[in-house]
Amino acid sequence: MGKKHKFETNAIRTQIERSQFLEHSSPIYLTSSFVFEDAEDMRASFAEEKERNIYSRYSNPNSSEFIDKVCKMEGAEDGFAFASGMAAVFSTFAALLQSGDHILSARSIFGSTHSLFLNFFPKWNITHSYFKIDELDTIDQLVTPNTKILYAESPTNPGVDILDLEELGKFAKRHNLIFIVDNCFASPYLQQPIKFGADLVIHSGTKLMDGQGRVLAGITVGSVELIDKIYRFSRITGPSLSPFNAWLLSKSLETLAIRVDRHCGNALKVAKFLEQHKKVNWVKYPFLKSHPNYELAKKQMKAGGCVVAFELEGGLEAGRRFFDTIGLLSLSANLGDSRSIVTHPASTTHSKLSNEERNSVGITNGTVRISVGLEHIDDILDDIAQALK
């Protein structure tokens, strides 16, 4: 048995077997299908009597390398890579749920996931209930005989609240639920939910994993048993990740640790700056001591991540002025990019929610989300300061 390497080493040294050309960096396998040696090889491959690539909708050497890296990072047994984060979310639920099943979810989730629960799953008689993240002691009463999945994000989008993953893991085990965690705000470098009891972990690879705003991608990792169900659903429905994007992400993961360290360092400085500013009502960042779940964040995460949420004094109009005045930071709906990004959740990522729904998860008209990038911190702070004037 080989030596067990550290996170950063696995991110760099996990790769597919070299070809006869003995390339140092993994090549891109831009092929839709693979050939067979003879009739018996083809029969045995389709009968799944041997593990090999058949068709890139099922598997490809590049997607396999990407999956292997994320599995090592998350402490998972297996995984499947998708064309986007939401493809991963939808396919994971669709593969595991039947008509009549019930989802128990934290209320603070990504707007598109909420829309999936609200507008699409009911067509297949799949229902959901939400629990408030600060009322875990009342969650038991929401469980029904048909509850199958417990779902959460931590940190949450966009309010960067922290959920107690260990408590949720124990709760899921007590009620025989599949515990799924969206971990894209933290990345596998900062947090591994499987350690706290998660059965499956989902990522939007579009965010910190890529880190440079180039590709769409998603991945789900977890136990062999659950991933097999997701794989069999996905090889038929076809949401798989392209070989080129998988190759790009595998290369990006080699620098994940060093990039996220810089993201977190910059984000903490931005959060501390905003906390002292007279035009800011409140600031939330997991590694700020003023965060309500600061101690829990330190227990679960290595650092606070790249996202800072705050509320401008003056509400919507103040927010518009801030967004129209910002210069260096990009106005975009993405996060985890090398470029700092500022977003107004109420009019973008969570615009499909009602005012009441947004307020219930702490998204006010004045809430601003900054994904703090890798620029020099002085330039980031200067731009924020001039916009706040």
PLY file of the C-alpha trace (Angstrom):
ply
format ascii 1.0
element vertex 389
property float x
property float y
property float z
element edge 388
property int vertex1
property int vertex2
end_header
0.00 0.00 0.00
1.40 3.39 -1.00
1.97 6.28 1.32
-1.10 8.37 2.13
-0.43 11.84 0.78
-1.70 15.23 1.89
-4.52 17.20 0.24
-2.30 19.37 -1.96
-0.24 16.41 -3.17
-3.33 14.38 -4.09
-4.69 17.36 -6.04
-1.54 17.42 -8.16
-0.45 13.77 -8.36
-3.79 11.99 -8.86
-4.03 11.34 -12.60
-4.98 8.75 -15.19
-2.43 6.21 -16.42
0.11 7.58 -18.85
-0.25 6.48 -22.46
2.57 5.04 -24.57
3.79 8.62 -25.03
4.56 8.96 -21.29
3.13 12.47 -21.05
3.78 14.36 -17.81
0.45 16.21 -17.86
-2.76 14.29 -18.62
-3.87 14.59 -22.26
-7.40 15.53 -23.32
-9.48 12.62 -24.56
-11.79 14.37 -27.02
-13.61 11.29 -28.18
-17.29 10.43 -28.05
-16.72 6.65 -28.01
-14.09 3.96 -27.53
-13.26 0.90 -29.67
-13.15 -2.77 -28.64
-10.56 -5.43 -29.33
-13.03 -8.06 -30.50
-16.65 -9.24 -30.14
-16.07 -10.78 -26.71
-14.43 -7.60 -25.39
-17.42 -5.58 -26.60
-19.96 -8.00 -25.11
-18.19 -8.17 -21.74
-17.85 -4.38 -21.58
-21.56 -3.74 -22.17
-22.41 -6.54 -19.72
-20.29 -4.65 -17.14
-18.10 -7.69 -16.58
-15.07 -5.42 -16.90
-14.40 -1.80 -16.12
-13.54 0.18 -19.22
-14.62 3.26 -21.16
-17.43 2.63 -23.64
-18.98 6.01 -24.42
-18.13 9.45 -23.04
-21.69 9.99 -21.84
-20.99 7.13 -19.40
-17.33 7.77 -18.58
-14.17 9.26 -20.04
-10.55 9.21 -18.78
-10.69 12.97 -18.12
-13.90 12.86 -16.10
-12.57 9.83 -14.21
-9.44 11.77 -13.23
-11.53 14.72 -12.03
-13.83 12.43 -10.04
-10.89 10.57 -8.46
-9.34 13.84 -7.29
-12.56 15.12 -5.71
-13.22 11.75 -4.05
-9.78 11.86 -2.41
-10.34 15.46 -1.33
-13.78 14.74 0.17
-13.05 11.29 1.58
-15.67 9.74 -0.74
-15.78 6.31 -2.35
-17.07 7.25 -5.80
-18.65 10.05 -7.81
-20.16 11.27 -11.05
-19.35 14.51 -12.88
-22.02 16.71 -14.48
-22.27 19.50 -17.04
-23.27 22.05 -14.36
-23.88 22.37 -10.63
-27.65 22.33 -11.09
-27.39 19.24 -13.29
-25.69 17.60 -10.32
-28.41 18.77 -7.91
-31.31 17.70 -10.11
-29.82 14.37 -11.18
-28.89 13.42 -7.62
-32.44 14.00 -6.37
-34.09 12.48 -9.44
-31.99 9.32 -9.21
-32.83 8.73 -5.55
-36.48 9.82 -5.26
-39.78 8.17 -6.18
-43.24 9.66 -6.57
-44.62 10.29 -3.08
-41.23 10.91 -1.45
-40.55 13.91 0.76
-37.45 16.14 1.04
-36.52 17.86 4.30
-34.33 20.85 3.48
-32.76 23.83 5.16
-34.61 27.00 4.15
-31.44 28.83 3.15
-30.57 27.28 -0.20
-29.63 28.44 -3.69
-32.54 30.07 -5.57
-32.50 27.54 -8.43
-32.64 24.63 -5.99
-35.62 26.25 -4.29
-37.31 26.62 -7.70
-36.68 22.95 -8.38
-38.42 21.97 -5.14
-41.27 24.46 -5.61
-42.06 24.33 -9.34
-40.88 21.03 -10.77
-40.79 18.22 -8.22
-44.49 18.66 -7.34
-45.30 17.55 -10.92
-43.94 14.14 -9.91
-45.63 14.18 -6.50
-42.35 14.87 -4.67
-42.89 17.26 -1.76
-40.61 19.22 0.56
-40.55 20.95 3.93
-38.12 23.61 5.10
-36.52 23.96 8.50
-34.97 27.14 9.83
-31.25 26.81 10.33
-31.43 28.31 13.83
-34.24 25.97 14.97
-32.73 22.51 14.63
-34.45 21.45 17.85
-37.82 21.57 16.05
-36.75 19.62 12.96
-38.08 16.27 14.23
-41.69 17.36 13.81
-41.14 17.90 10.06
-40.18 14.28 9.37
-42.90 12.21 7.71
-43.06 8.47 6.90
-42.17 9.44 3.31
-39.16 11.64 4.14
-36.17 10.26 2.27
-33.58 13.05 1.95
-32.14 15.64 4.34
-30.56 18.49 2.38
-28.47 21.49 3.39
-25.87 24.02 2.28
-23.17 25.29 4.62
-22.10 28.04 4.36
-25.44 29.13 2.94
-26.05 31.19 -0.20
-25.99 34.17 0.04
-26.17 34.77 3.80
-23.08 32.68 4.70
-24.84 31.14 7.69
-23.33 27.97 9.17
-25.28 24.79 9.87
-24.19 22.18 12.40
-23.33 19.34 10.01
-22.52 16.89 12.78
-25.94 17.38 14.41
-27.66 17.05 11.04
-25.65 13.91 10.31
-26.77 12.33 13.59
-30.36 13.38 12.90
-30.27 11.82 9.42
-28.90 8.56 10.78
-31.55 8.48 13.50
-34.33 8.78 10.94
-32.66 6.69 8.21
-32.43 9.65 5.80
-29.94 10.25 3.00
-27.98 13.33 4.09
-26.84 15.49 1.16
-24.69 18.62 1.53
-23.99 21.28 -1.09
-20.38 22.12 -0.25
-19.49 24.51 -3.08
-19.16 27.65 -0.89
-16.46 25.95 1.18
-14.78 23.69 -1.40
-13.27 20.35 -0.33
-10.17 22.20 0.84
-11.99 24.01 3.66
-14.60 21.42 4.64
-15.37 17.72 4.14
-19.02 17.06 5.12
-18.62 13.28 4.95
-16.54 13.55 8.14
-19.65 14.93 9.84
-22.07 12.30 8.58
-23.03 13.36 5.04
-23.83 10.52 2.62
-23.40 12.62 -0.51
-21.62 15.90 -1.27
-22.49 18.11 -4.24
-20.35 20.82 -5.81
-20.80 23.37 -8.51
-17.39 23.01 -10.13
-18.14 26.33 -11.82
-17.20 28.10 -8.60
-13.97 27.64 -6.59
-13.02 24.37 -8.26
-12.53 26.08 -11.61
-11.77 29.39 -9.96
-11.38 31.43 -13.11
-14.90 31.74 -14.52
-14.24 29.53 -17.55
-16.45 26.45 -17.41
-19.73 25.08 -16.09
-19.47 21.84 -14.12
-20.94 19.88 -11.24
-20.05 16.77 -9.28
-21.64 14.49 -6.69
-19.48 12.20 -4.54
-20.29 9.74 -1.79
-20.85 6.05 -1.14
-20.53 3.47 -3.93
-24.11 2.32 -3.36
-25.70 5.77 -3.79
-23.39 6.89 -6.60
-24.27 3.73 -8.55
-27.92 4.84 -8.58
-26.93 8.34 -9.69
-24.62 6.93 -12.37
-27.31 4.65 -13.83
-29.79 7.52 -13.99
-27.25 9.92 -15.49
-25.80 7.63 -18.16
-29.31 7.36 -19.60
-30.42 11.00 -19.19
-27.10 12.43 -20.36
-26.10 15.35 -18.07
-22.42 14.27 -18.03
-19.43 16.61 -18.00
-17.52 17.14 -21.24
-13.95 15.71 -21.47
-12.44 19.15 -22.10
-14.12 20.75 -19.07
-13.14 17.75 -16.94
-9.51 18.13 -18.04
-9.61 21.86 -17.29
-11.04 21.25 -13.82
-8.45 18.60 -13.01
-5.75 21.14 -13.78
-7.56 23.80 -11.72
-7.72 21.51 -8.68
-3.91 21.45 -8.64
-3.98 25.08 -7.44
-7.18 24.92 -5.36
-5.46 25.05 -1.96
-3.19 27.98 -2.75
-6.02 29.91 -4.43
-8.51 29.35 -1.60
-5.93 30.41 1.00
-5.63 33.76 -0.82
-9.43 34.05 -1.24
-9.94 33.52 2.48
-7.21 35.94 3.53
-8.60 38.69 1.32
-12.21 37.98 2.34
-11.46 38.26 6.05
-9.82 41.65 5.49
-12.81 42.84 3.46
-15.20 41.64 6.19
-13.25 43.46 8.91
-13.16 46.65 6.82
-16.92 46.58 6.21
-17.65 45.83 9.86
-16.12 49.18 10.82
-17.83 51.23 8.07
-20.59 53.61 9.15
-22.72 52.99 6.02
-22.91 49.23 6.65
-25.62 47.89 8.96
-24.21 44.40 9.42
-21.58 42.03 8.00
-21.56 38.23 7.94
-18.46 36.17 7.34
-17.89 32.77 9.01
-14.49 33.64 10.47
-15.52 37.04 11.84
-15.83 36.78 15.61
-19.17 38.60 15.36
-20.66 35.80 13.23
-23.36 34.04 15.29
-21.81 30.64 14.48
-18.14 31.62 14.63
-17.12 28.73 16.90
-19.06 26.21 14.79
-17.45 27.56 11.61
-14.00 27.10 13.17
-14.91 23.51 14.09
-16.13 22.58 10.61
-13.98 24.71 8.32
-10.30 25.40 7.83
-11.03 29.07 6.96
-14.04 31.24 6.16
-14.29 31.00 2.37
-14.47 33.69 -0.29
-17.98 35.13 0.26
-18.85 38.13 2.44
-22.45 39.26 2.90
-23.43 42.69 4.24
-26.33 45.15 4.30
-26.00 48.72 3.11
-27.69 51.47 5.06
-30.33 52.98 2.79
-31.78 49.82 1.29
-32.41 49.34 -2.41
-31.50 52.85 -3.53
-28.19 52.74 -1.65
-27.54 49.36 -3.21
-28.11 50.71 -6.72
-25.72 53.60 -6.09
-23.11 51.18 -4.75
-23.42 48.91 -7.79
-23.32 51.82 -10.25
-20.22 53.27 -8.58
-18.14 50.13 -8.13
-15.22 50.15 -10.56
-12.78 47.26 -10.19
-15.18 44.61 -8.90
-17.33 42.86 -11.51
-21.12 42.92 -11.47
-21.89 39.26 -12.01
-23.88 36.38 -10.54
-20.94 33.98 -10.25
-18.63 33.39 -7.27
-15.32 31.74 -6.50
-13.65 33.51 -9.43
-10.11 34.93 -9.39
-11.86 38.26 -10.07
-13.80 39.85 -7.22
-17.54 39.87 -7.93
-20.35 41.87 -6.34
-23.95 40.65 -6.53
-27.35 41.93 -5.40
-29.15 38.68 -4.45
-32.67 40.18 -4.24
-32.60 41.18 -7.91
-30.43 38.35 -9.30
-29.75 34.92 -7.74
-32.85 35.00 -5.48
-35.10 37.24 -7.59
-37.61 34.41 -8.16
-38.37 34.33 -4.45
-41.05 36.55 -2.94
-40.09 39.34 -0.53
-41.42 37.23 2.31
-39.33 34.22 1.25
-36.20 36.35 0.92
-36.72 38.00 4.29
-37.19 34.60 5.94
-33.59 33.71 5.04
-32.14 37.13 5.79
-31.99 38.53 2.25
-33.05 42.17 2.44
-33.22 44.68 -0.41
-29.96 46.12 0.86
-28.10 42.81 1.08
-24.91 42.66 -0.99
-22.79 39.59 -1.62
-19.12 39.95 -2.47
-17.13 37.01 -3.79
-13.68 38.23 -2.86
-11.09 37.42 -5.52
-7.33 37.21 -5.83
-6.51 40.83 -6.71
-4.27 42.76 -4.34
-6.25 43.44 -1.19
-5.44 47.18 -1.25
-7.08 47.53 -4.67
-10.16 45.60 -3.58
-10.60 47.71 -0.45
-10.00 50.98 -2.32
-12.75 50.14 -4.80
-15.24 49.20 -2.08
-14.39 52.33 -0.08
-14.92 54.71 -3.01
-18.23 53.02 -3.89
-19.45 53.38 -0.31
-18.81 57.13 -0.45
0 1
1 2
2 3
3 4
4 5
5 6
6 7
7 8
8 9
9 10
10 11
11 12
12 13
13 14
14 15
15 16
16 17
17 18
18 19
19 20
20 21
21 22
22 23
23 24
24 25
25 26
26 27
27 28
28 29
29 30
30 31
31 32
32 33
33 34
34 35
35 36
36 37
37 38
38 39
39 40
40 41
41 42
42 43
43 44
44 45
45 46
46 47
47 48
48 49
49 50
50 51
51 52
52 53
53 54
54 55
55 56
56 57
57 58
58 59
59 60
60 61
61 62
62 63
63 64
64 65
65 66
66 67
67 68
68 69
69 70
70 71
71 72
72 73
73 74
74 75
75 76
76 77
77 78
78 79
79 80
80 81
81 82
82 83
83 84
84 85
85 86
86 87
87 88
88 89
89 90
90 91
91 92
92 93
93 94
94 95
95 96
96 97
97 98
98 99
99 100
100 101
101 102
102 103
103 104
104 105
105 106
106 107
107 108
108 109
109 110
110 111
111 112
112 113
113 114
114 115
115 116
116 117
117 118
118 119
119 120
120 121
121 122
122 123
123 124
124 125
125 126
126 127
127 128
128 129
129 130
130 131
131 132
132 133
133 134
134 135
135 136
136 137
137 138
138 139
139 140
140 141
141 142
142 143
143 144
144 145
145 146
146 147
147 148
148 149
149 150
150 151
151 152
152 153
153 154
154 155
155 156
156 157
157 158
158 159
159 160
160 161
161 162
162 163
163 164
164 165
165 166
166 167
167 168
168 169
169 170
170 171
171 172
172 173
173 174
174 175
175 176
176 177
177 178
178 179
179 180
180 181
181 182
182 183
183 184
184 185
185 186
186 187
187 188
188 189
189 190
190 191
191 192
192 193
193 194
194 195
195 196
196 197
197 198
198 199
199 200
200 201
201 202
202 203
203 204
204 205
205 206
206 207
207 208
208 209
209 210
210 211
211 212
212 213
213 214
214 215
215 216
216 217
217 218
218 219
219 220
220 221
221 222
222 223
223 224
224 225
225 226
226 227
227 228
228 229
229 230
230 231
231 232
232 233
233 234
234 235
235 236
236 237
237 238
238 239
239 240
240 241
241 242
242 243
243 244
244 245
245 246
246 247
247 248
248 249
249 250
250 251
251 252
252 253
253 254
254 255
255 256
256 257
257 258
258 259
259 260
260 261
261 262
262 263
263 264
264 265
265 266
266 267
267 268
268 269
269 270
270 271
271 272
272 273
273 274
274 275
275 276
276 277
277 278
278 279
279 280
280 281
281 282
282 283
283 284
284 285
285 286
286 287
287 288
288 289
289 290
290 291
291 292
292 293
293 294
294 295
295 296
296 297
297 298
298 299
299 300
300 301
301 302
302 303
303 304
304 305
305 306
306 307
307 308
308 309
309 310
310 311
311 312
312 313
313 314
314 315
315 316
316 317
317 318
318 319
319 320
320 321
321 322
322 323
323 324
324 325
325 326
326 327
327 328
328 329
329 330
330 331
331 332
332 333
333 334
334 335
335 336
336 337
337 338
338 339
339 340
340 341
341 342
342 343
343 344
344 345
345 346
346 347
347 348
348 349
349 350
350 351
351 352
352 353
353 354
354 355
355 356
356 357
357 358
358 359
359 360
360 361
361 362
362 363
363 364
364 365
365 366
366 367
367 368
368 369
369 370
370 371
371 372
372 373
373 374
374 375
375 376
376 377
377 378
378 379
379 380
380 381
381 382
382 383
383 384
384 385
385 386
386 387
387 388
